[in-house]
C-alpha cells in the first residue's frame, strides 16, 4: 500500500479538489494510492469535509487530532498511523493544491529505480515556483542555501514538502527524537535520512502558490528552522538509528 499523508488546517475550500485530483492521477496511471488526511481540528469545518470524502471514497481515510500542533507533528502522527496500517511508501503532500498530483508517477518511477527518498525540488533544473513575490523567492532560496551550507548537504531544496519515503527510511529514523513543528521538519527529515545512508534523489517540480486560504508560514516557523539546523549539526544522535 502506498499512502499520501495530507495534513490539513483550515483547508475546507481546497481539500476536495486536492483529493479528487490525486484520485484522477491514480486512476489514470493505474496506481494504488491511499490518502490519509490528518486534520488538526480545523475550525473552518475541514474535518467534516474530510469525513465526507472518506465516506465517498474507500481509498480516503481521516485521522482527527485534538488541536493544532504544527506541520511536523501532523506528519509524524500520519506516518505512524500509515506504518501501522502497512504502508510501503509514504508521501508528504500539501492540501492547498500547490503540489501537482501529476508528479506522483514520477516519484514512484524514481523509487522503482532505487531511490529511498525522493524530494520534489523547486531548485534544480526543470523546477521552479509560480505566483511568488521576489522577496518570498529570496527567503525560500536563501533558507535552503543556509541549511545546505550549515549541514553540508548536497540537495538543493531542503524546505519543500512534496516527498516520498520508503517504509524502511521512516522505520530507521528515530521519529520520537524529532520535535520541529514547522518547515524545519522538512530539513530535519532529509538530514537524518542522509546521515543514515539512504539514497536521496531530487525530482524537478513546479510549485504553484495557493490561490485560496492563507499560508501557514510565520516568523516563529522561520526562526525555528534557522536555529534547528545548528542543533542538528552538533547532534550525534541524528546520525544513528
N, C-alpha and C positions, 0 to 999 in steps of 0.2 A: 504493500500500500504506500502511495506517495501522498503526503499531506501538505497542504498550503496553510500555514498559520497566519491568520489575518486579524491583527489587533484592531480594535475599534474604540474610539471615544468621540461621541458626537459626530457620527458619520451616517446619519439617517438618510440623507439625500444622495449619498454615493454608494452605499453598501449593495443595494440590489443590482445596480449597474455593474459593479465590480464582480459580483458572484456570477451574474449571467454571462459576462464576458469570459471569465475563467471557464465556465461550462461550455461555451461556444468553441473555445480553442481546444479544450479537451475532447469534445465530440468530433471536431474537425480533423484531429490528428490521432484519434483512437487512443487517447491517453487515459489511464486510470488515475484520477486526481480527486482526493478528498479535501474538502475545505473546512477548516476548523476556525470559526470566528471566536475571538477572545474579547469579550466586551467588559470594560471596566465600569459597569453600572452607569452608562451614559445617561445624563438627564434629559436628552432630547428624544428618547424613545428608540435609539439604535438597537437596544437589546430586543425590543418587541419585533422590530423589522427582521432581526436575525432569527428569532424564533419562527417567524412566518416562513422564512426561506428554508429553515431546517424541516419544517412540516411539508413544504412544497417539493423539496429535492432530497432524495435519500443520501446523496453524497455530500450533504452540508450538515455540520454539527455546530453547536454553540456551547462555549464554556463561559459561564457568567462568573465574574469576580465581584467582590464586595465593594470595591471602590477604586479610584484612580491612583495607581502606584508608579506609573511611568511605563514607557515602551519596553524597557529591558525586562521588568518584572512580568509584563504581559506575555512577552515571548518565552520566557523561562517556564511560565505556567503552561503555555501551549506546547512547548517542546516536551515537557514531562508527560502531559496528557497524551500526546501523539505517540511518544515512545512506548508508553504503557499499552497503547492500543495496537502496537505492532508496526508502526510506520517504518519503512525502509529509507525513504528520502523525505527530508523536511525542508520546505521552502519558507522563507520570510518574504512578505509582500505587503505593501501598503493598501489600505482600503479606499484611498481617495482618488483612484484612477490615474495616479502619477506613474505607476508601473504598468506597462503594457503587457497584458497576458500573452500576446503573440510571441513573446520571447521564451515562454515556458518550454516548448520543444527544444530550443537551442540549449537551455540549461541541461536538459536530460541528455542531449547528444554529447555534451562535454563530460557528463558523468559517465556515460557509456564508454567514452574514450579514456577513462582512467582518473578523472578528477575526483577528489574527495570533497572539495568545497568549490562552488562556482560563485563568483562575485559579479553581480550586474554592475558594470563600470561605466561611469559618465566621462571618465578622464583618460580613456585610451582611444586610439584611432577608431573612428566609427561611432564613438559615443558622444554624448552631449546633453545639454539641458535646453528646455524651451520655456519661455514666458517668465524668466527670472530677470530681476534688475541687475545691473552691473555690480552693485555692492553685494547682492546676495551671491552672485557667482564668485566674487573675490573672497568672500567669507568662507564659502564652502571649499573652494580650491585651496585657499590658504590653510584651512583646518586640516585638510588631507595631507598637504605637504608637511605641515608641522608634525603630525602624528607619524608620518612616514620617516621623517628625519630622526625624531627622538627614539623611535622604536626600531629603527634600522630595517624597515620592511620594504620589499620590492614592489608592493602593489600600489596602484595609482588612486584607487577610490576606496578609502577606508571608512567613510561615514555613510555609504549607501546602504539601503535597507532591502534590496532585492537580491536574495541569496538562495543557494541550495546546499544542504549538508547531507552527506551520507550519515546513516544512523550511527555508525562506529565513531564518527567525529564527536557527536554530542554525548555518546556514552563514555568517551575518553576524557573530554573536558570536564573539569570539576565545576559543574554548574552551581553548586552551593556556594562557591567562592566568589561568584560574580554579583556585584552589588550596584553596578551602574544602572541608572534609571533611564537616561536619555540616549542621545546618539553616540555617547561614549561606549555604550553597549556594543555597537557595531564594530568599533575599533577593537574592543577587548576580545570579542569572539574570534575575529580574524587573527589577532596576535596570538591567542592561545592555541588555535589550530595550527598556525605556522610553527610555533615553538615545539609543538608535539610531533612535527614532521609530516603532517598531512599535505597532500598535493593540492594547491590552491591555484585556480586559473581565473582570469577575468574575461567576462563576456561583454562586448560593447553594447550599451543600451542608450536610448534617448529617454531622458526623464522629462516629463511634462508636468509643470506645476499645476497643483489643484485648481479647479475652476469654481468649486463650491466648498464652503466651510473655511475654517481658519487653520493656519499652520500651527503645529504644536511646538515649534522652536521657541525657546526663551533664553534670556541671559543666563539663568541658572543652569540650563542644559548645556549651554556653550562652555561655561566655566567648568562644569563637572568634567566635560570631555578634555579640556586643556590640562586640568590637574591630574586626571586619571592616567594619562599616558606616562607621566613620570612615576606614578605608583607602580604601574605595570613594568616599567623598565627595571626597577630595583626589586621586584617581587619574584623571588626564585620559585615560589610555588606556582606561578603562572606558566612555568616551563616544564612542569612534570604532571603526569596523570595522577 
